[in-house]
Amino acid sequence: MKSKANNREKKRGAEAVQRLLAFGALVILFIVFSLTSPYFFTFSNVVGILVSTAVNGLLAIGVTFIIITSGIDLSVGTVMTLSSVMAAVVVKNLGLPVPLGILAAILTGTLAGVVNGLMVSKLKLPPFIATLGMLNVAKGLALVITDLSPIYFPLETGWNELAMGSILGAIIPGFEIPNAVLIMFGSALVAGLILSKTVIGRYAFAIGSNEEAARLSGLNVGFWKTFIYGLGGFFVGIAGVVIAARLNSAQPALGQGYELDAIAAAVIGGVSLSGGEGSMLGTIIGAFIISTLTNGLRILSVPQEWQIVVTGLIIILSVVLDILRRRSRE
């Protein structure tokens, strides 16, 4: 019992250190870019960073649940796009109210997640293969449904206000923080409570730490895996609403590549690709690191191809640090 308690304490300590390191890296990035460009640390640019983090942050929240179970989801980017397309079909093509469009997007994301979960838990497909297949299915469906053309939301629906309006600005004049940012932080808070305070979180950690032990203890691993993939898809659906509102349109060719940034955000924030470790706070910090780095490099006129190289190196470094942390506890 003592050794188990000591292992848990070591794991919590290592996770706290990882979050602290990630937050320190974020602060350093802000300082460096602020010193190299006077435009970086301005209100408008900081708001731009917050907005650009919103979509990736929501995707990373969904991915975090799945990675903690020792799974992976490569389909989040294209499922997000499909979710936005379904919202546009409901609101623009069918002329139904905005709340039904929001519901359609969230249900689409959740359903895709459940299908992924069933393929992994019931068909025993490797998560990489199952979600890679869903990536292409969602991408193809988005293109077929839209006939390869974007669907634009009518201005009178107010769809754009869902993300780019500012409830906070209406309450506090001059503090125009877009709703997309509030949606991300609200989702992170809810997800964090689910992960840390409910059986869903406990079961996710149990499955990711030792799936066989969880099964022998009486846990219905197949059901909970499917449920957690569906929960991840729920947040992907919300991301679909936000990106459609940001663009005021559903862009069927958009989405592929977002999954890499989402997974990177989770890993940078301390979510272990081996499963059983992670937190929503760390994931959000990781998402801010990626968007801050991208924004700063863009301001410094660093070519986009080099931005991709830097992001890749950071992902590799994060994975190496995760391996070293695990070895230090063994």
PATI-883749 format. One record per residue: residue in one letter; x, y, z of N, C-alpha, C, O in turn. Coordinates in steps of 0.02 Angstrom, whole numbers, padded with zeros to 5 digits, always signed. Example, Ala and Ser with C-alpha at 12.3 -4.5 7.8 and 13.67 -1.06 7.14 Angstrom:
2
a+00660-00284+00390+00615-00225+00390+00660-00165+00390+00712-00166+00423;s+00642-00112+00354+00684-00053+00357+00645+00002+00394+00670+00057+00402;
END
This chain:
330
m+00041-00060+00000+00000+00000+00000+00043+00063+00000+00029+00112-00035;k+00096+00059+00041+00141+00118+00045+00174+00132-00022+00179+00189-00043;s+00196+00078-00056+00230+00088-00120+00182+00117-00172+00202+00159-00212;k+00118+00095-00171+00069+00123-00218+00057+00197-00203+00053+00238-00249;a+00052+00213-00139+00041+00283-00120+00101+00326-00141+00093+00382-00164;n+00161+00298-00132+00222+00335-00151+00224+00345-00227+00244+00398-00251;n+00204+00294-00264+00203+00300-00337+00153+00354-00360+00168+00393-00406;r+00095+00355-00327+00045+00406-00344+00071+00476-00330+00062+00523-00369;e+00106+00483-00272+00133+00548-00254+00188+00569-00303+00192+00627-00322;k+00229+00521-00324+00282+00536-00373+00252+00558-00439+00276+00605-00471;k+00197+00523-00460+00165+00540-00522+00135+00609-00520+00142+00648-00567;r+00102+00626-00464+00072+00692-00457+00126+00746-00457+00118+00799-00487;g+00182+00730-00423+00237+00778-00421+00267+00789-00490+00282+00846-00509;a+00275+00735-00528+00303+00741-00596+00256+00780-00641+00278+00821-00682;e+00191+00768-00634+00142+00805-00675+00143+00879-00658+00139+00922-00702;a+00149+00895-00593+00151+00965-00572+00214+00999-00599+00211+01057-00621;v+00270+00964-00599+00332+00991-00626+00325+01004-00701+00347+01056-00726;q+00293+00957-00737+00283+00965-00808+00240+01026-00824+00256+01065-00869;r+00186+01035-00785+00143+01093-00795+00181+01158-00781+00173+01208-00816;l+00222+01156-00728+00260+01215-00710+00311+01232-00764+00321+01290-00781;l+00343+01181-00792+00391+01191-00846+00357+01220-00908+00383+01264-00941;a+00298+01193-00923+00260+01217-00981+00240+01290-00972+00245+01330-01018;f+00216+01306-00912+00197+01376-00899+00258+01422-00902+00254+01478-00927;g+00315+01398-00875+00376+01437-00879+00397+01449-00951+00420+01504-00969;a+00389+01397-00993+00406+01405-01064+00361+01456-01097+00383+01495-01139;l+00297+01457-01078+00249+01506-01106+00269+01577-01087+00268+01622-01128;v+00287+01585-01024+00308+01652-01000+00371+01675-01038+00376+01732-01058;i+00419+01629-01046+00481+01646-01082+00466+01667-01153+00495+01715-01179;l+00421+01630-01186+00402+01647-01255+00373+01718-01258+00390+01756-01303;f+00330+01735-01211+00301+01802-01210+00354+01855-01200+00353+01907-01233;i+00402+01842-01156+00455+01891-01143+00499+01899-01204+00514+01956-01224;v+00520+01844-01234+00564+01847-01293+00531+01883-01351+00561+01928-01380;f+00469+01864-01367+00435+01896-01423+00417+01969-01409+00416+02010-01455;s+00404+01985-01346+00390+02055-01328+00451+02098-01337+00446+02156-01356;l+00510+02070-01322+00573+02107-01330+00593+02114-01403+00624+02164-01422;t+00575+02065-01443+00596+02068-01514+00547+02104-01559+00564+02124-01615;s+00485+02113-01535+00435+02149-01576+00390+02191-01531+00357+02164-01487;p+00388+02256-01542+00345+02299-01501+00271+02285-01511+00230+02303-01468;y+00253+02254-01567+00183+02241-01581+00156+02180-01543+00096+02173-01533;f+00202+02135-01524+00180+02071-01497+00137+02079-01434+00082+02051-01431;f+00161+02117-01386+00125+02122-01322+00078+02182-01322+00081+02224-01278;t+00034+02183-01371-00019+02233-01374-00085+02198-01363-00091+02137-01373;f-00135+02236-01342-00200+02205-01326-00229+02169-01386-00254+02113-01380;s-00226+02200-01444-00256+02170-01504-00221+02105-01522-00253+02057-01543;n-00154+02103-01514-00118+02042-01532-00129+01987-01481-00135+01928-01499;v-00132+02005-01417-00145+01955-01365-00215+01925-01375-00225+01865-01367;v-00263+01968-01393-00331+01943-01408-00329+01896-01468-00363+01845-01470;g-00287+01914-01518-00279+01870-01576-00251+01802-01557-00273+01751-01584;i-00204+01801-01511-00176+01738-01486-00230+01697-01451-00235+01637-01460;l-00270+01731-01410-00323+01697-01373-00373+01665-01422-00394+01608-01413;v-00392+01703-01474-00441+01678-01522-00411+01619-01562-00446+01570-01573;s-00349+01625-01582-00318+01571-01621-00308+01508-01578-00303+01453-01604;t-00305+01517-01512-00298+01460-01467-00363+01424-01457-00364+01364-01441;a-00419+01459-01466-00484+01432-01447-00500+01366-01482-00518+01317-01448;v-00493+01363-01548-00510+01302-01584-00462+01245-01566-00484+01190-01551;n-00397+01259-01568-00349+01207-01551-00357+01184-01479-00348+01125-01463;g-00373+01232-01435-00383+01214-01365-00441+01167-01356-00436+01119-01317;l-00496+01179-01391-00554+01135-01386-00539+01065-01413-00558+01015-01384;l-00504+01063-01470-00483+00998-01498-00437+00961-01450-00442+00901-01440;a-00391+00999-01420-00343+00968-01373-00377+00942-01311-00357+00891-01283;i-00430+00976-01288-00469+00952-01231-00498+00883-01247-00493+00837-01207;g-00529+00877-01306-00557+00813-01326-00505+00759-01332-00515+00702-01310;v-00448+00776-01362-00394+00727-01371-00364+00705-01304-00343+00648-01297;t-00363+00751-01256-00333+00735-01190-00368+00675-01158-00335+00630-01133;f-00435+00675-01158-00471+00618-01129-00449+00553-01161-00439+00503-01128;i-00442+00555-01227-00427+00494-01265-00355+00471-01253-00343+00411-01244;i-00308+00517-01254-00238+00498-01243-00228+00470-01173-00187+00425-01163;i-00264+00497-01124-00258+00472-01055-00277+00399-01051-00250+00362-01009;t-00323+00376-01095-00341+00305-01096-00290+00263-01136-00301+00204-01147;s-00235+00295-01157-00183+00263-01197-00206+00254-01270-00181+00211-01306;g-00253+00296-01291-00275+00296-01360-00249+00356-01398-00206+00393-01374;i-00276+00366-01457-00258+00424-01499-00316+00437-01545-00354+00392-01561;d-00324+00499-01566-00377+00516-01614-00349+00562-01668-00337+00622-01656;l-00338+00534-01726-00311+00573-01782-00366+00606-01824-00352+00641-01872;s-00428+00596-01805-00484+00620-01846-00514+00686-01822-00560+00711-01853;v-00487+00714-01767-00521+00772-01737-00526+00831-01785-00576+00868-01783;g-00476+00842-01827-00478+00899-01873-00533+00894-01924-00570+00942-01935;t-00537+00837-01957-00588+00829-02009-00658+00818-01980-00708+00837-02011;v-00662+00788-01921-00727+00782-01888-00753+00852-01868-00812+00865-01872;m-00707+00895-01846-00725+00964-01831-00755+00997-01894-00805+01032-01890;t-00723+00986-01951-00747+01014-02014-00816+00987-02031-00861+01024-02050;l-00825+00921-02025-00889+00890-02039-00943+00918-01992-01000+00929-02013;s-00925+00929-01930-00973+00958-01881-00994+01027-01903-01053+01045-01899;s-00946+01068-01926-00963+01135-01949-01008+01132-02011-01052+01174-02019;v-00995+01084-02055-01035+01076-02115-01107+01058-02097-01154+01085-02126;m-01116+01012-02049-01183+00993-02029-01220+01051-01998-01281+01058-02007;a-01185+01092-01961-01217+01152-01933-01240+01199-01989-01295+01226-01986;a-01198+01207-02039-01216+01251-02096-01275+01223-02135-01318+01261-02158;v-01277+01157-02144-01333+01126-02179-01398+01140-02142-01449+01157-02173;v-01397+01132-02077-01458+01142-02036-01480+01215-02037-01539+01230-02045;v-01432+01261-02028-01449+01333-02022-01461+01365-02091-01511+01400-02099;k-01417+01352-02139-01422+01386-02204-01468+01347-02252-01516+01376-02278;n-01454+01285-02263-01491+01247-02314-01563+01230-02291-01610+01233-02331;l-01571+01212-02228-01637+01193-02203-01674+01251-02171-01734+01247-02159;g-01638+01305-02157-01670+01365-02128-01695+01356-02057-01741+01390-02037;l-01664+01311-02019-01685+01298-01950-01649+01345-01902-01598+01376-01920;p-01673+01352-01841-01643+01398-01793-01571+01381-01776-01549+01324-01781;v-01534+01432-01755-01463+01425-01737-01451+01371-01683-01405+01331-01690;p-01492+01368-01629-01480+01316-01579-01480+01245-01608-01443+01202-01585;l-01522+01234-01658-01523+01167-01690-01459+01156-01730-01436+01099-01735;g-01432+01209-01759-01368+01203-01794-01312+01185-01746-01269+01143-01761;i-01312+01217-01688-01262+01202-01636-01269+01129-01614-01220+01093-01608;l-01331+01108-01603-01344+01038-01582-01321+00989-01635-01292+00937-01619;a-01333+01005-01699-01312+00960-01754-01236+00952-01755-01211+00897-01765;a-01200+01007-01744-01127+01003-01744-01101+00960-01687-01058+00918-01696;i-01129+00971-01628-01106+00934-01569-01124+00860-01574-01084+00817-01556;l-01184+00846-01599-01203+00775-01609-01160+00740-01661-01143+00682-01653;t-01141+00777-01713-01098+00748-01765-01030+00729-01736-01005+00674-01747;g-01001+00775-01698-00936+00761-01666-00941+00703-01617-00897+00660-01616;t-00994+00703-01577-01003+00649-01528-01012+00582-01562-00983+00532-01540;l-01053+00580-01615-01065+00517-01650-01001+00490-01681-00988+00430-01678;a-00961+00534-01711-00897+00513-01740-00852+00484-01686-00818+00434-01697;g-00852+00516-01627-00812+00490-01571-00836+00422-01548-00795+00378-01535;v-00901+00413-01544-00929+00348-01523-00910+00294-01574-00892+00239-01554;v-00915+00310-01638-00896+00261-01690-00822+00243-01682-00803+00184-01687;n-00780+00292-01671-00709+00279-01659-00700+00232-01599-00662+00184-01602;g-00737+00247-01546-00732+00206-01485-00754+00135-01497-00723+00088-01471;l-00807+00126-01535-00831+00058-01550-00781+00020-01592-00771-00040-01581;m-00750+00054-01640-00699+00020-01681-00640-00002-01639-00610-00055-01651;v-00623+00039-01590-00565+00023-01547-00583-00031-01496-00545-00078-01485;s-00642-00023-01463-00659-00067-01408-00692-00133-01429-00680-00185-01399;k-00733-00130-01481-00770-00190-01503-00736-00227-01560-00730-00288-01559;l-00713-00190-01609-00679-00221-01666-00605-00232-01654-00571-00266-01692;k-00580-00204-01599-00510-00211-01578-00461-00184-01630-00405-00208-01636;l-00482-00132-01666-00436-00099-01712-00388-00055-01672-00408-00025-01623;p-00325-00050-01693-00280-00003-01661-00308+00068-01667-00332+00086-01721;p-00305+00109-01615-00332+00177-01619-00305+00217-01678-00341+00256-01708;f-00242+00207-01693-00211+00243-01749-00248+00228-01815-00263+00273-01853;i-00261+00164-01826-00294+00143-01888-00367+00164-01890-00391+00190-01940;a-00402+00152-01834-00474+00169-01831-00485+00243-01844-00528+00261-01884;t-00447+00285-01810-00459+00357-01816-00430+00385-01881-00453+00437-01905;l-00380+00351-01909-00355+00372-01975-00410+00359-02028-00419+00399-02073;g-00444+00303-02020-00500+00290-02065-00555+00341-02057-00583+00365-02107;m-00571+00359-01995-00623+00410-01982-00602+00478-02010-00644+00516-02033;l-00537+00493-02007-00512+00555-02036-00533+00561-02109-00558+00613-02131;n-00523+00508-02146-00540+00509-02218-00615+00507-02230-00640+00540-02276;v-00651+00469-02189-00724+00467-02196-00754+00536-02184-00795+00559-02224;a-00734+00569-02130-00760+00635-02114-00742+00686-02168-00782+00728-02188;k-00680+00682-02191-00657+00727-02244-00699+00718-02307-00721+00767-02337;g-00709+00655-02327-00747+00641-02387-00820+00662-02381-00848+00691-02427;l-00851+00649-02323-00921+00668-02313-00929+00744-02315-00978+00769-02344;a-00883+00781-02286-00887+00854-02287-00885+00880-02359-00921+00926-02377;l-00843+00850-02400-00837+00871-02470-00899+00851-02510-00922+00889-02553;v-00926+00791-02496-00985+00767-02533-01046+00810-02515-01083+00831-02559;i-01056+00821-02451-01116+00857-02428-01117+00929-02455-01170+00955-02473;t-01058+00960-02459-01055+01030-02481-01044+01036-02556-01045+01091-02584;d-01035+00979-02590-01019+00980-02662-00956+01022-02675-00953+01059-02724;l-00908+01016-02630-00841+01047-02635-00843+01123-02626-00792+01156-02636;s-00900+01151-02608-00905+01224-02603-00920+01245-02531-00958+01210-02497;p-00891+01300-02507-00907+01325-02439-00981+01343-02433-01014+01363-02481;i-01006+01336-02372-01075+01358-02357-01070+01418-02311-01041+01413-02256;y-01097+01474-02331-01093+01535-02292-01157+01546-02252-01213+01538-02277;f-01149+01564-02189-01207+01577-02146-01235+01646-02161-01197+01694-02167;p-01301+01652-02167-01331+01719-02177-01315+01764-02117-01317+01742-02060;l-01300+01826-02131-01282+01873-02078-01338+01881-02026-01325+01890-01967;e-01400+01877-02050-01456+01887-02004-01463+01833-01952-01498+01842-01902;t-01430+01775-01961-01433+01723-01911-01391+01739-01850-01402+01712-01795;g-01343+01784-01859-01298+01802-01803-01250+01747-01784-01222+01747-01730;w-01239+01700-01831-01195+01643-01816-01124+01666-01799-01093+01639-01753;n-01099+01716-01833-01032+01741-01820-01023+01766-01749-00969+01763-01720;e-01078+01792-01720-01076+01819-01652-01063+01765-01599-01040+01780-01544;l-01077+01703-01617-01064+01648-01569-00991+01647-01548-00976+01634-01490;a-00946+01661-01595-00875+01659-01580-00844+01728-01574-00804+01741-01530;m-00864+01773-01619-00830+01837-01623-00867+01894-01588-00840+01949-01582;g-00927+01881-01565-00961+01930-01522-00927+01930-01454-00883+01889-01440;s-00947+01977-01411-00915+01981-01345-00966+01996-01291-00986+02053-01280;i-00988+01944-01257-01032+01952-01200-00996+01990-01145-01025+02032-01111;l-00932+01974-01136-00892+02007-01085-00885+02082-01099-00887+02123-01053;g-00877+02099-01163-00871+02169-01182-00934+02208-01168-00932+02267-01153;a-00992+02174-01174-01056+02207-01158-01062+02221-01084-01095+02268-01063;i-01031+02178-01043-01034+02186-00970-00982+02236-00947-00995+02279-00905;i-00921+02230-00975-00865+02274-00956-00843+02312-01019-00804+02285-01058;p-00867+02372-01029-00850+02410-01090-00775+02416-01099-00738+02431-01052;g-00752+02404-01161-00681+02408-01177-00644+02343-01168-00586+02337-01190;f-00676+02293-01137-00643+02229-01125-00672+02178-01175-00707+02131-01156;e-00656+02189-01237-00686+02151-01292-00650+02084-01303-00612+02077-01350;i-00663+02037-01260-00637+01969-01268-00689+01927-01305-00744+01918-01279;p-00673+01902-01365-00722+01864-01404-00750+01803-01366-00717+01773-01325;n-00812+01786-01382-00846+01730-01350-00809+01664-01360-00813+01620-01317;a-00773+01657-01416-00736+01595-01429-00688+01579-01372-00679+01521-01354;v-00657+01631-01345-00609+01621-01290-00646+01598-01227-00622+01553-01192;l-00703+01627-01213-00742+01607-01155-00767+01535-01162-00769+01498-01114;i-00786+01517-01223-00809+01448-01236-00752+01399-01222-00763+01347-01191;m-00692+01416-01243-00635+01372-01232-00621+01364-01157-00613+01308-01132;f-00618+01421-01121-00603+01417-01049-00659+01382-01011-00646+01343-00965;g-00722+01396-01031-00778+01361-00998-00776+01286-01010-00788+01247-00965;s-00759+01267-01072-00754+01196-01088-00696+01163-01050-00703+01107-01026;a-00641+01199-01044-00583+01172-01007-00600+01162-00934-00579+01113-00903;l-00639+01210-00905-00659+01203-00835-00704+01143-00825-00693+01103-00779;v-00753+01135-00868-00799+01077-00863-00760+01012-00873-00769+00964-00836;a-00716+01011-00924-00677+00950-00938-00630+00934-00880-00621+00876-00863;g-00601+00986-00850-00557+00975-00793-00594+00945-00734-00568+00901-00699;l-00655+00969-00722-00696+00941-00667-00715+00869-00682-00713+00826-00638;i-00732+00854-00745-00749+00785-00764-00689+00739-00752-00696+00684-00727;l-00630+00764-00772-00569+00723-00768-00547+00711-00696-00523+00657-00679;s-00556+00761-00653-00528+00757-00585-00579+00739-00531-00561+00717-00477;k-00644+00750-00547-00694+00742-00493-00748+00690-00506-00792+00681-00464;t-00745+00656-00562-00798+00607-00578-00768+00538-00593-00708+00530-00601;v-00814+00489-00595-00791+00420-00610-00765+00416-00681-00723+00373-00696;i-00788+00460-00725-00764+00458-00794-00689+00469-00796-00652+00433-00830;g-00667+00520-00759-00595+00533-00756-00556+00477-00723-00503+00457-00748;r-00583+00451-00668-00548+00396-00633-00542+00335-00677-00490+00303-00679;y-00595+00319-00714-00593+00261-00758-00546+00273-00817-00512+00227-00839;a-00544+00335-00842-00497+00350-00897-00425+00339-00875-00386+00309-00912;f-00408+00364-00816-00340+00354-00790-00326+00280-00776-00271+00256-00789;a-00376+00245-00750-00366+00173-00736-00354+00134-00800-00309+00091-00802;i-00393+00148-00852-00384+00113-00916-00316+00128-00946-00282+00084-00971;g-00296+00192-00944-00232+00212-00972-00172+00186-00934-00120+00172-00963;s-00180+00180-00868-00124+00156-00827-00112+00082-00835-00056+00059-00843;n-00167+00043-00834-00161-00030-00841-00230-00057-00861-00272-00070-00818;e-00241-00065-00925-00307-00086-00949-00326-00155-00924-00384-00166-00905;e-00279-00201-00922-00295-00269-00900-00314-00270-00826-00360-00305-00806;a-00278-00231-00785-00295-00227-00714-00364-00196-00705-00402-00218-00662;a-00380-00145-00745-00446-00114-00741-00500-00164-00759-00553-00165-00727;r-00488-00206-00809-00537-00256-00830-00546-00309-00775-00602-00330-00761;l-00491-00331-00745-00494-00382-00693-00528-00356-00630-00556-00395-00591;s-00527-00291-00621-00559-00262-00562-00635-00253-00572-00670-00230-00528;g-00659-00273-00631-00731-00272-00644-00754-00213-00687-00814-00206-00698;l-00708-00173-00711-00726-00115-00752-00745-00137-00823-00710-00177-00854;n-00800-00111-00847-00821-00125-00916-00780-00081-00963-00801-00027-00982;v-00721-00104-00980-00672-00064-01017-00699-00044-01085-00690+00014-01106;g-00733-00090-01120-00759-00075-01186-00808-00017-01185-00805+00028-01226;f-00855-00020-01137-00905+00033-01132-00873+00100-01118-00889+00150-01150;w-00828+00101-01069-00799+00165-01048-00751+00193-01100-00745+00254-01107;k-00717+00150-01137-00676+00174-01192-00720+00209-01244-00704+00264-01268;t-00774+00176-01262-00820+00205-01311-00849+00271-01286-00853+00320-01323;f-00868+00272-01223-00896+00333-01193-00845+00390-01195-00863+00446-01212;i-00782+00375-01179-00731+00427-01176-00714+00453-01246-00701+00513-01255;y-00713+00408-01295-00704+00432-01365-00762+00477-01385-00752+00527-01419;g-00823+00458-01364-00881+00500-01379-00877+00567-01344-00895+00619-01372;l-00852+00567-01282-00843+00630-01245-00792+00674-01280-00802+00735-01285;g-00738+00644-01304-00689+00682-01342-00721+00713-01404-00708+00770-01421;g-00764+00673-01438-00798+00698-01497-00846+00755-01481-00857+00799-01523;f-00875+00754-01422-00919+00809-01400-00883+00876-01402-00910+00925-01427;f-00822+00877-01377-00783+00940-01377-00760+00957-01448-00752+01016-01464;v-00748+00907-01489-00731+00920-01559-00790+00953-01594-00781+00998-01635;g-00852+00931-01578-00911+00962-01606-00916+01035-01586-00935+01077-01627;i-00900+01051-01524-00899+01121-01502-00848+01161-01542-00861+01218-01561;a-00790+01130-01554-00739+01163-01595-00765+01177-01665-00749+01228-01695;g-00807+01131-01691-00837+01141-01757-00882+01202-01757-00883+01240-01806;v-00920+01212-01703-00962+01272-01697-00920+01335-01697-00936+01383-01731;v-00866+01333-01658-00824+01393-01650-00789+01411-01715-00787+01470-01733;i-00761+01362-01750-00724+01379-01811-00772+01403-01865-00755+01447-01905;a-00832+01373-01868-00882+01396-01916-00904+01467-01901-00915+01507-01946;a-00910+01483-01836-00930+01550-01816-00874+01601-01829-00886+01658-01849;r-00813+01580-01818-00756+01625-01833-00754+01644-01906-00743+01702-01924;l-00764+01595-01949-00760+01606-02021-00828+01626-02051-00832+01646-02109;n-00881+01620-02011-00950+01630-02033-00966+01587-02094-01006+01605-02137;s-00934+01529-02095-00946+01482-02150-00919+01414-02131-00880+01406-02085;a-00942+01364-02169-00914+01296-02163-00870+01284-02223-00893+01284-02280;q-00806+01274-02210-00756+01265-02263-00739+01190-02267-00701+01166-02225;p-00765+01155-02317-00758+01081-02318-00686+01057-02328-00671+01000-02310;a-00643+01099-02355-00574+01077-02366-00529+01091-02306-00470+01074-02306;l-00559+01121-02254-00520+01138-02195-00519+01079-02146-00563+01036-02149;g-00470+01077-02103-00472+01028-02048-00412+00983-02042-00385+00975-01987;q-00389+00954-02097-00333+00907-02093-00270+00945-02072-00253+00997-02100;g-00236+00919-02022-00177+00951-01994-00191+00978-01924-00144+00986-01885;y-00253+00994-01909-00271+01018-01843-00258+00966-01789-00242+00982-01732;e-00265+00902-01808-00255+00849-01758-00184+00849-01730-00173+00832-01672;l-00135+00867-01772-00066+00867-01749-00054+00921-01697-00020+00910-01647;d-00082+00981-01709-00076+01035-01659-00112+01017-01594-00087+01033-01540;a-00169+00984-01600-00207+00965-01540-00168+00914-01498-00162+00921-01438;i-00141+00864-01532-00101+00813-01496-00038+00845-01467-00018+00829-01411;a-00007+00889-01506+00053+00924-01481+00037+00964-01419+00077+00964-01371;a-00019+00999-01418-00039+01040-01360-00045+00996-01298-00021+01014-01244;a-00078+00938-01306-00087+00893-01250-00020+00866-01224-00007+00865-01164;v+00024+00845-01270+00088+00817-01251+00133+00870-01218+00165+00856-01167;i+00134+00929-01247+00174+00983-01218+00151+00999-01147+00191+01015-01103;g+00084+00993-01137+00056+01008-01071+00062+00952-01021+00039+00959-00964;g+00095+00897-01040+00108+00844-00991+00065+00782-00997+00070+00738-00955;v+00023+00777-01049-00015+00716-01059+00031+00664-01090+00061+00675-01142;s+00036+00606-01057+00082+00555-01080+00051+00514-01136-00006+00491-01130;l+00088+00505-01191+00064+00464-01246+00058+00391-01227+00026+00352-01262;s+00088+00372-01171+00082+00303-01146+00018+00293-01106+00001+00237-01088;g-00017+00348-01092-00080+00344-01055-00071+00351-00980-00016+00344-00953;g-00127+00365-00946-00128+00366-00873-00105+00430-00841-00106+00435-00779;e-00086+00480-00880-00063+00544-00851-00088+00602-00892-00095+00597-00953;g-00102+00657-00858-00121+00718-00893-00169+00760-00854-00199+00738-00805;s-00177+00822-00876-00224+00868-00845-00248+00918-00897-00213+00932-00945;m-00308+00946-00886-00335+00995-00933-00297+01061-00928-00288+01096-00978;l-00274+01078-00868-00235+01139-00860-00172+01136-00903-00155+01184-00938;g-00137+01080-00900-00076+01072-00940-00091+01075-01014-00053+01105-01052;t-00147+01044-01034-00166+01045-01105-00178+01116-01130-00155+01134-01185;i-00214+01156-01092-00227+01225-01112-00163+01266-01116-00154+01307-01161;i-00118+01255-01068-00052+01288-01071-00015+01268-01134+00015+01310-01168;g-00018+01204-01151+00014+01179-01212-00016+01211-01274+00021+01228-01320;a-00082+01219-01275-00115+01251-01333-00092+01324-01339-00082+01348-01395;f-00084+01358-01283-00061+01428-01285+00012+01432-01308+00031+01480-01342;i+00052+01383-01290+00122+01383-01312+00125+01379-01388+00163+01416-01419;i+00085+01334-01417+00086+01326-01490+00062+01389-01525+00094+01411-01573;s+00006+01418-01503-00020+01478-01536+00025+01538-01525+00032+01580-01570;t+00055+01544-01466+00101+01599-01452+00163+01594-01496+00186+01643-01524;l+00189+01533-01501+00248+01522-01542+00233+01537-01615+00273+01571-01649;t+00177+01513-01640+00158+01526-01710+00149+01601-01722+00172+01627-01772;n+00114+01634-01676+00102+01706-01683+00168+01745-01682+00178+01790-01724;g+00212+01729-01635+00275+01765-01630+00320+01755-01690+00350+01802-01714;l+00324+01693-01714+00365+01680-01773+00337+01714-01835+00375+01737-01878;r+00270+01718-01839+00239+01753-01896+00254+01828-01893+00269+01858-01945;i+00251+01857-01834+00266+01928-01827+00339+01943-01846+00355+01995-01874;l+00383+01895-01830+00454+01903-01847+00468+01884-01919+00526+01882-01940;s+00415+01870-01957+00421+01853-02029+00461+01790-02042+00495+01784-02093;v+00457+01743-01995+00489+01678-02006+00446+01638-02055+00386+01633-02045;p+00475+01610-02108+00436+01572-02158+00395+01517-02125+00416+01486-02076;q+00336+01503-02153+00291+01455-02124+00322+01385-02120+00308+01348-02072;e+00363+01367-02169+00393+01300-02167+00439+01292-02106+00443+01238-02078;w+00472+01347-02086+00515+01344-02027+00473+01344-01963+00493+01315-01912;q+00414+01375-01965+00369+01372-01908+00349+01300-01895+00345+01278-01837;i+00336+01263-01948+00317+01192-01942+00375+01151-01913+00365+01107-01872;v+00436+01167-01936+00496+01132-01910+00503+01143-01835+00516+01096-01798;v+00494+01206-01813+00501+01222-01742+00449+01185-01701+00464+01158-01648;t+00387+01185-01725+00333+01149-01689+00349+01075-01684+00339+01045-01631;g+00374+01045-01737+00393+00975-01736+00447+00960-01685+00444+00910-01650;l+00497+01004-01682+00551+00995-01634+00526+00999-01562+00550+00963-01518;i+00478+01043-01550+00450+01051-01484+00412+00988-01463+00415+00966-01406;i+00375+00959-01511+00339+00897-01497+00388+00841-01479+00377+00804-01431;i+00442+00835-01518+00492+00783-01504+00522+00793-01435+00530+00745-01397;l+00539+00855-01419+00568+00870-01353+00519+00852-01297+00539+00825-01246;s+00454+00866-01307+00404+00851-01256+00398+00776-01245+00393+00754-01188;v+00400+00738-01299+00395+00665-01293+00457+00637-01258+00451+00592-01216;v+00515+00663-01275+00577+00642-01242+00574+00656-01167+00594+00614-01126;l+00550+00715-01149+00544+00733-01078+00495+00686-01042+00506+00667-00985;d+00441+00667-01077+00392+00620-01048+00424+00553-01035+00413+00523-00983;i+00465+00529-01083+00500+00464-01074+00548+00468-01015+00552+00422-00974;l+00585+00524-01010+00632+00532-00955+00596+00534-00887+00621+00507-00838;r+00538+00568-00885+00500+00571-00823+00478+00502-00802+00482+00485-00743;r+00455+00462-00850+00433+00394-00833+00490+00351-00809+00483+00312-00762;r+00548+00357-00842+00605+00317-00821+00629+00336-00752+00651+00293-00713;s+00624+00400-00735+00648+00423-00669+00605+00394-00612+00628+00390-00555;r+00543+00375-00628+00499+00347-00576+00505+00271-00570+00479+00242-00523;e+00538+00240-00618+00542+00167-00617+00600+00143-00574+00611+00083-00567;
END
